[in-house]
Amino acid sequence: MTKIGEVMWTEKFRPQTLDDIVGNEDAVERLKNYVDDPGMPHLILAGPPGVGKTASITALAREKYGDNWKNHFTELNASDERGIDTIRDKVKGIARQGTTGGADHKIIFLDEADQLSRDAQPALRRIFEDFHDVTRFALSVNYPSQVISPIQSRCSMFRFSRLTDEQVTATLIEIAEAEGVDYEPDAIEALARDARGDMRSAINALQSAAIEGEVTEDVVSSIVGIVDDDLVGTILQKAMEGDVDTAMYLLDDKLLKEGANVELLAESFLRVIKGRDDIPAPAKMKLLEKLADVEWRVRRASNPSVQFHSFLADVRVARHLTLGDSYPTEENYE
């Protein structure tokens, strides 16, 4: 067993076969059809980061080409080399090379291909056509809409979605036990929630936590900023009762000053509000609308304290909304 931190766990536990891929079963099953198919088309694997796109295409190459798969597989990061000159020179030079060992085609994998410039993409489309007899392209993208239609029409699309918390949790437990790391189940679940379906992020966070020894909630909290739904519920209740000063104090002292992840904080408010049956429907709708605005702003580097304080003030106002009512006047507070 290697020392923690000596080898990146994302690489050590990278899936070796398509059967090892976690989640996105439909996309993975479709990819399996190309293991023995010499007529494999160009591919686009679309979805958010950390959901298995790179792992899937790498596993496909391993199964398709066997022990010599690296001789038939080239990976390039299109966000690093996104210009037309790279496509015309480097990518074209690789694409035109013949295959070896009796392989029908080689695979060029362009990661983050949606970052290719608008000048580079038409050039790539021409390479698709010119070297179709010896090369297949696989493109990994976060946003397929950023890929021009002539490329999309020449590819088979595979859509990957975020992994569930349960899928991420199960994988983290497997890795922790394989590495002999002691852990608290609640801590592992917290890491999974924080990752929001990104397996790579979750594994990196687990490795960081394991360096401290046992993976506990306190250790995880210092890494990812755990948000306690019960505390958020208390803050919400204080604001609803009109004690906004106490609500703001708890928000600042117990969450923001402790380094709480503001995206997780917004998600916690979402869960708590949705679970409150005593909040009238129009008030709940208003709060969720405001919460969405808060999350959008903090994602764009707005001051989270200002944004969440404003939200708590709106909680006090929205609590008094009923069907047909407008915002309350001062008389409502008496």
SULMO-V126479 format. One line per field, one symbol per residue. psi: psi as a letter, one per 20 degrees, with the letter a starting at -180 (. if undefined). Layout:
BEGIN
psi=???
END
This chain:
BEGIN
psi=pqqpihpphhghkpphrhhippalhggghhhhhigjoikprqqpoprrqkjjgghghghggghhibhkhhijpppqohhhmirhhgghfgghhghiqrrrkjqhrrpoooqliiiqrhhhghhhhhhgghkhhippqpppqhnhiipqhhghijqppopprqqqhgggggghgggghhjkpqqphhgghgggghhljogggggghghghhhicporhgghhigimqpohgghggggggghiimhggghgggghifghjkpohhhgghghgggghioiipqghggggghghghggggghhkjqohggghghghhhggghhjprpiqaqqahhhi.
END
